[in-house]
Amino acid sequence: MMSYEPEAYPAYGHHTSLSLDTKIPMVADPSRTPSPTEAEFNYLNNINQKKSIWKWIKTILPVVLVFTAFILISVFHDQIVDVLKPFTDWMQQHNLYGSLVIIGAMIIVSFPPLIGHEILAVLCGVSFEFGDACIVDALGTILGEVANYFVFKYACSARGRKLEEQNIEYGAMAHVVREGGFWIVLIMRYSAIPAHLATPIFSTVGVPFGVFLAAAILSVPKTFVPVYVGWAAKPENSGNKIAQIVSKVVLGVAVLITIGAMWWINRKMKQSKEDYIYSRRKTRQAKGKGPAYISVPLGV
């Protein structure tokens, strides 16, 4: 007897219980929730499609940059201080203007793809007393994030919505942010996701400004880590063994918090998979873009 095997998505080949699209044309039923697309099915079932090298680079680059910055600051803090010494000397002589320069630079580097906030924070620690350095760092961080929030909110919201439709991983993160409210925003700011990359997500997915601002203020202590490293590396603290030990402990704790926050976010994204995909299907139904074929359960 001849056997017949219907055409299926390539990713379906390894499953024993499948829902295959028979591609039978029909008039879309507006009362029926559309079937998952191939990409949605793969996402629900943890089927990883091949990514180009460039896509892999874009995925892991932010995390690599954060951990690289932590390591470089920890290992080469003395050399960094030496390189920055001419500038720190000028800032110490012009305290007010120096503070304004640092704040302005932090606002500028708050916009992706620019980087350098950690170096500026180290510079704060080297140039000022620790308390003053924390104030300058906090002002520069918050003002930069607020500017980042409003620029992306009013200039890139349409682009953000389009990206949610096209990129399931980005859409899943946006869904978790909307559903998680204040706590997910706060934890994301403590995660390995650089703050200046997380802020555009918050602004374009509709996080209220009050929620964002509260989370930004409460996450400022994370930025004090490089400030303390810079302060501990000042020449007058070179013989202070306690400061050196605390500097390394603070860096270690910051790395652990970052890893823990990232793990929690990934866990929340996995838990919300089904709800997220269902919401995408209902959105297509509301737009009248359900698939023009029927889905037939098939046991193999």
C-alpha positions as CSV (number, residue, x, y, z in Angstrom):
1,M,0.0,0.0,0.0
2,M,1.3,3.4,-0.9
3,S,1.8,5.8,2.0
4,Y,1.1,9.5,1.9
5,E,3.0,12.0,4.0
6,P,1.6,15.6,4.1
7,E,3.9,18.5,3.6
8,A,4.9,20.0,7.0
9,Y,7.0,22.7,8.4
10,P,10.6,21.6,8.3
11,A,10.9,22.0,12.1
12,Y,8.0,19.5,12.6
13,G,10.0,16.5,11.4
14,H,11.3,15.3,14.8
15,H,7.9,15.3,16.6
16,T,5.8,12.2,17.1
17,S,2.5,14.0,17.7
18,L,2.0,16.7,15.1
19,S,-0.4,19.3,14.0
20,L,0.2,19.7,10.3
21,D,-1.2,22.3,8.0
22,T,-2.9,20.6,5.1
23,K,-2.9,23.9,3.1
24,I,-6.6,23.4,2.2
25,P,-7.9,26.8,1.1
26,M,-10.9,28.0,2.9
27,V,-12.7,31.2,3.9
28,A,-11.2,32.5,7.1
29,D,-13.5,32.0,10.0
30,P,-13.5,35.2,12.1
31,S,-14.8,33.3,15.2
32,R,-11.9,30.9,15.2
33,T,-8.5,31.7,16.8
34,P,-5.8,31.4,14.1
35,S,-3.4,28.5,14.3
36,P,0.2,29.2,15.5
37,T,2.6,30.2,12.7
38,E,5.7,28.1,12.1
39,A,7.8,30.6,14.1
40,E,5.3,30.5,17.0
41,F,5.2,26.7,17.0
42,N,9.0,26.6,17.1
43,Y,9.1,29.1,20.0
44,L,6.6,27.2,22.0
45,N,8.4,23.9,21.6
46,N,11.9,25.2,22.1
47,I,12.9,24.4,18.5
48,N,15.8,26.6,17.7
49,Q,16.1,27.7,14.1
50,K,19.5,28.4,12.7
51,K,20.7,32.0,13.2
52,S,23.2,33.9,11.2
53,I,26.5,34.8,12.8
54,W,25.4,38.4,12.8
55,K,22.2,37.6,14.7
56,W,24.2,35.6,17.3
57,I,26.6,38.5,17.7
58,K,23.7,40.9,18.3
59,T,22.1,38.5,20.8
60,I,25.2,38.0,23.0
61,L,27.1,41.2,22.5
62,P,25.4,43.3,25.2
63,V,26.0,40.7,27.8
64,V,29.6,40.2,26.8
65,L,30.2,43.9,26.9
66,V,28.8,44.2,30.5
67,F,30.9,41.3,31.9
68,T,34.0,42.5,29.9
69,A,33.6,46.0,31.4
70,F,33.4,44.5,35.0
71,I,36.5,42.3,34.4
72,L,38.6,45.1,32.8
73,I,37.7,47.5,35.6
74,S,38.6,45.0,38.2
75,V,41.9,43.9,36.7
76,F,43.2,47.2,35.2
77,H,41.7,49.8,37.5
78,D,45.2,51.2,38.4
79,Q,46.1,51.6,34.7
80,I,42.7,53.2,34.0
81,V,43.3,55.7,36.8
82,D,46.8,56.5,35.4
83,V,45.4,57.1,31.9
84,L,42.6,59.4,33.3
85,K,44.9,61.3,35.6
86,P,45.3,64.5,33.5
87,F,41.5,64.8,33.2
88,T,40.9,64.0,36.9
89,D,43.4,66.6,37.9
90,W,41.5,69.2,35.9
91,M,38.2,68.1,37.3
92,Q,39.5,68.3,40.9
93,Q,40.6,71.9,40.2
94,H,37.3,72.8,38.5
95,N,34.8,70.9,40.7
96,L,31.6,72.3,39.4
97,Y,32.5,72.4,35.7
98,G,34.0,68.9,36.1
99,S,30.7,67.6,37.5
100,L,28.7,69.1,34.7
101,V,31.1,67.6,32.1
102,I,30.6,64.2,33.6
103,I,26.9,64.5,33.8
104,G,26.7,65.7,30.1
105,A,28.9,62.9,28.9
106,M,26.7,60.3,30.8
107,I,23.6,61.7,29.1
108,I,25.2,61.4,25.7
109,V,26.4,57.7,26.2
110,S,22.9,56.8,27.5
111,F,21.8,56.5,23.9
112,P,22.5,53.2,22.2
113,P,24.7,52.0,20.6
114,L,27.1,54.3,22.5
115,I,29.0,52.8,25.5
116,G,31.3,54.1,28.2
117,H,29.1,54.7,31.3
118,E,31.3,52.5,33.4
119,I,34.4,54.4,32.5
120,L,32.7,57.7,33.4
121,A,31.6,56.2,36.7
122,V,35.2,55.2,37.5
123,L,36.2,58.7,36.5
124,C,33.7,60.1,39.1
125,G,35.2,57.9,41.8
126,V,38.8,59.0,41.0
127,S,38.0,62.7,40.7
128,F,35.7,63.3,43.7
129,E,35.1,62.1,47.2
130,F,32.9,59.0,47.3
131,G,29.7,60.7,48.4
132,D,30.1,63.5,45.9
133,A,31.0,61.0,43.1
134,C,27.8,59.0,43.8
135,I,25.7,62.2,43.5
136,V,27.2,63.1,40.2
137,D,26.9,59.5,38.9
138,A,23.2,59.3,40.0
139,L,22.3,62.6,38.3
140,G,24.0,61.7,35.1
141,T,22.5,58.2,35.0
142,I,18.9,59.3,35.8
143,L,18.9,62.4,33.4
144,G,20.4,60.2,30.6
145,E,17.9,57.5,31.1
146,V,15.0,60.0,31.2
147,A,16.2,61.6,28.0
148,N,16.6,58.1,26.4
149,Y,13.0,57.2,27.5
150,F,11.3,60.2,25.9
151,V,13.3,60.1,22.7
152,F,12.4,56.5,22.0
153,K,8.9,56.9,23.3
154,Y,8.0,59.6,20.8
155,A,10.4,58.7,17.9
156,C,10.5,54.9,17.9
157,S,7.2,53.5,19.3
158,A,5.9,52.6,15.8
159,R,9.2,50.9,15.1
160,G,9.0,49.0,18.4
161,R,5.5,47.7,17.6
162,K,6.7,46.5,14.2
163,L,9.7,44.8,15.8
164,E,7.3,43.0,18.2
165,E,5.4,41.5,15.3
166,Q,8.5,40.5,13.4
167,N,10.7,39.2,16.3
168,I,9.1,36.7,18.6
169,E,11.9,36.9,21.2
170,Y,11.7,40.7,21.4
171,G,7.9,40.4,21.5
172,A,8.1,37.9,24.4
173,M,10.2,40.2,26.4
174,A,7.8,43.1,25.7
175,H,4.9,40.9,26.8
176,V,6.7,40.0,30.1
177,V,7.4,43.7,30.7
178,R,3.8,44.7,30.2
179,E,2.5,41.8,32.4
180,G,5.2,42.1,35.1
181,G,4.8,45.8,35.9
182,F,7.2,47.6,38.2
183,W,9.1,44.6,39.5
184,I,10.1,43.3,36.1
185,V,11.3,46.7,35.1
186,L,13.4,47.0,38.3
187,I,14.9,43.5,37.9
188,M,15.7,44.0,34.2
189,R,17.6,47.1,35.2
190,Y,19.7,45.0,37.6
191,S,20.2,42.3,34.9
192,A,23.0,41.8,32.4
193,I,20.9,43.8,29.9
194,P,22.6,47.2,29.7
195,A,20.3,49.9,31.1
196,H,20.6,52.1,27.9
197,L,19.3,49.1,25.9
198,A,16.5,48.2,28.3
199,T,15.2,51.7,28.4
200,P,14.1,51.8,24.7
201,I,12.1,48.6,25.4
202,F,10.4,50.1,28.4
203,S,9.5,53.3,26.5
204,T,8.2,51.7,23.3
205,V,6.1,49.0,25.0
206,G,4.2,51.5,27.1
207,V,5.7,51.3,30.6
208,P,4.3,54.4,32.4
209,F,6.9,57.1,33.1
210,G,6.3,57.0,36.8
211,V,7.0,53.3,37.0
212,F,10.1,53.7,34.8
213,L,11.5,56.6,36.9
214,A,10.9,54.8,40.2
215,A,12.8,51.7,38.9
216,A,15.6,53.9,37.5
217,I,16.1,55.6,40.8
218,L,16.1,52.3,42.8
219,S,18.5,50.7,40.4
220,V,21.1,53.6,40.7
221,P,23.1,51.7,43.3
222,K,24.2,49.3,40.6
223,T,26.0,52.1,39.0
224,F,27.9,52.9,42.2
225,V,30.0,49.7,41.8
226,P,32.5,51.3,39.2
227,V,32.3,54.5,41.2
228,Y,33.6,52.7,44.3
229,V,36.2,50.9,42.2
230,G,37.5,54.2,41.0
231,W,37.5,55.7,44.5
232,A,39.4,52.7,45.9
233,A,42.0,53.0,43.2
234,K,42.9,56.7,44.0
235,P,46.6,57.1,45.0
236,E,45.7,58.1,48.6
237,N,43.8,54.8,49.0
238,S,46.6,52.6,47.5
239,G,47.6,51.4,51.0
240,N,44.0,50.9,52.1
241,K,43.7,47.1,52.0
242,I,40.2,47.1,53.3
243,A,39.1,49.4,50.4
244,Q,40.8,47.1,47.9
245,I,39.1,44.0,49.4
246,V,35.7,45.7,49.5
247,S,36.2,46.8,45.8
248,K,36.6,43.2,44.7
249,V,33.7,41.9,46.9
250,V,31.4,44.6,45.5
251,L,32.3,43.6,41.9
252,G,31.7,40.0,42.7
253,V,28.3,40.7,44.3
254,A,27.3,42.9,41.4
255,V,28.1,40.1,38.9
256,L,26.1,37.6,41.0
257,I,23.1,39.9,41.1
258,T,23.3,40.5,37.4
259,I,23.4,36.8,36.7
260,G,20.5,36.1,39.1
261,A,18.4,38.9,37.6
262,M,19.0,37.5,34.1
263,W,18.0,34.0,35.2
264,W,14.8,35.3,36.7
265,I,13.9,37.2,33.5
266,N,14.5,34.1,31.3
267,R,12.4,32.1,33.7
268,K,9.5,34.5,33.5
269,M,9.7,34.5,29.7
270,K,9.5,30.7,29.6
271,Q,6.5,30.7,32.0
272,S,4.6,33.2,29.8
273,K,5.2,31.5,26.4
274,E,1.7,30.1,26.0
275,D,0.0,33.3,27.0
276,Y,2.2,35.4,24.8
277,I,1.7,33.2,21.7
278,Y,-2.1,33.0,22.4
279,S,-2.2,36.8,22.5
280,R,-0.4,37.0,19.1
281,R,-3.0,34.7,17.6
282,K,-5.9,36.7,19.0
283,T,-4.3,39.9,17.7
284,R,-4.2,38.3,14.2
285,Q,-7.8,37.3,14.6
286,A,-8.8,40.8,15.5
287,K,-7.1,42.1,12.4
288,G,-8.8,39.5,10.3
289,K,-5.5,37.9,9.4
290,G,-6.1,34.3,10.4
291,P,-4.5,31.6,8.3
292,A,-6.5,30.6,5.2
293,Y,-6.1,26.8,5.9
294,I,-7.3,24.3,8.5
295,S,-5.1,22.6,11.0
296,V,-5.7,18.8,11.3
297,P,-4.3,16.9,14.3
298,L,-2.3,13.9,13.1
299,G,-0.8,11.1,15.3
300,V,2.2,9.5,13.7
